[in-house]
Amino acid sequence: MPKKFIKELAAIYIDEIKKANVIIVVAGMEGALGGIITGLVDVPVIAVPTSVGYGSSFSGLSALLTMLNSCAEGMTVVNIDNGFNAGYSASRINRKIAKG
């Protein structure tokens, strides 16, 4: 995907993304998307590395290590392909906010 297209796509949706209480980011390959989104928002981000990728993704290990080593403040990382736990954690955050 060309970088120009990615920037244009992000510009279209960033206002909607910023309205969320918590964001789940799923990324494979090099796993950098979690850190990028975390830098753009001021809400918790839950990053999910996927086992899908090209080259030497090592079944998600490459994305997992990138996310863990990113030191992005406000980003929590769950295990490879663990979207269920990411969703459950996001639900608990939303429930806590709704209670006030």
Buried (B, 14 or more C-beta within 10 A) or exposed (E): EEEEEEEEEEEEEEEEBEEBEBBBBBBBBBBBBBBBBBEEBEBBBBBBBBBBBEEEBEBBBBBBBBBEEBEBEEBBBBEBBBEEEBBEBBEEBEEEEEEE
